Amino acid sequence: MEPITGDARMGASGRPTVSLFVEYGSDFPVWLFDYPFVGRRGPMNVATNELQLSGELIQRLHRFQRNFDENYDAVTGWRTTAAESFHHDEASALLATLRDEVKHLDVAVTVEL
């Protein structure tokens, strides 16, 4: 896949949206919305290299997704308060880092918990 460049313009805001959220069955918790890609528009799960993120951030994002996969159940919720706390605390930290690393792309960045 080709890396995303900062010249994409879509959606009401005039900018594509990058969203941090975990999803069952997803390998990576970053998604694109309102981005023209292979003839369709989002949501689309982002491949790890598409946004040109740092290796450290990619590792943290994978750990964030793994924590969700291993510790959250749709019926019973979080298995432990520690896993839930990690999820919420890390989401805030990841959002700030993700915004910083993609600011050159002129995209909106959101989080969904």
C-alpha positions in Angstrom: 0.0 0.0 0.0 1.1 3.5 -0.7 1.8 5.8 2.3 -0.8 8.4 2.9 0.2 11.9 2.0 -0.9 15.3 3.4 -2.7 16.4 0.3 -5.9 14.3 0.7 -9.1 16.4 1.2 -12.5 14.7 1.9 -15.4 15.0 4.2 -17.3 18.0 5.6 -14.2 19.3 7.5 -12.2 19.1 4.2 -9.8 16.7 6.0 -9.7 12.9 6.3 -10.1 11.6 9.8 -7.7 9.3 11.6 -9.4 7.5 14.5 -7.9 5.6 17.4 -10.2 2.8 18.4 -10.1 -0.9 19.1 -12.3 -3.3 17.2 -12.8 -7.1 17.5 -10.7 -8.9 15.0 -8.5 -5.9 14.1 -4.8 -6.2 14.1 -4.2 -2.4 14.5 -6.4 0.1 16.3 -6.1 3.0 13.8 -8.8 3.7 11.2 -9.4 6.1 8.4 -12.6 7.9 7.6 -13.5 10.1 4.7 -10.4 9.2 2.7 -10.6 8.3 -1.0 -8.8 4.9 -1.1 -9.0 2.2 -3.7 -12.3 3.6 -5.0 -14.2 3.7 -1.7 -14.5 5.7 1.4 -13.9 4.7 5.1 -14.0 3.4 7.6 -10.8 1.5 6.7 -8.4 -0.2 9.0 -4.9 1.4 8.6 -1.9 -0.8 7.8 0.9 0.0 10.2 3.1 1.7 7.5 0.4 3.8 5.9 0.7 6.8 8.2 4.5 6.6 8.5 4.3 6.2 12.3 7.4 5.6 14.5 8.3 2.1 15.5 7.7 2.9 19.1 4.2 4.2 18.5 3.4 1.2 16.4 4.5 -1.1 19.2 2.4 0.8 21.7 -0.7 0.6 19.4 -0.3 -3.1 19.0 0.0 -3.5 22.8 -3.1 -1.3 23.2 -5.1 -3.6 20.8 -3.8 -6.8 22.5 -4.8 -5.5 25.9 -8.4 -5.0 24.6 -8.4 -8.4 22.9 -7.2 -10.3 25.9 -9.0 -8.4 28.6 -12.4 -7.1 27.4 -15.5 -9.1 26.8 -18.6 -7.6 25.2 -20.9 -9.1 27.7 -19.0 -9.0 31.0 -16.7 -6.0 30.3 -13.1 -5.7 31.5 -11.6 -8.7 33.2 -9.6 -6.6 35.7 -9.6 -3.0 36.8 -5.9 -2.8 35.9 -6.6 -3.7 32.3 -9.4 -1.1 32.1 -7.2 1.5 33.7 -4.3 0.8 31.3 -6.8 1.1 28.4 -8.1 4.5 29.4 -4.7 5.9 30.4 -2.9 4.6 27.3 -5.7 5.9 25.0 -5.1 9.4 26.2 -1.3 9.1 25.8 -1.6 7.4 22.4 -4.0 10.1 21.1 -1.5 12.8 21.9 1.4 10.9 20.3 -0.7 10.0 17.3 -1.7 13.6 16.8 1.9 14.7 17.0 3.1 12.1 14.5 0.4 12.8 11.8 0.2 16.6 12.1 2.1 17.0 8.9 -0.7 15.1 7.1 -3.4 17.7 7.9 -5.8 15.1 9.2 -8.3 15.3 12.1 -7.5 12.8 14.8 -10.1 11.3 17.1 -10.4 8.6 19.7 -13.3 6.3 20.5 -13.3 4.3 23.7 
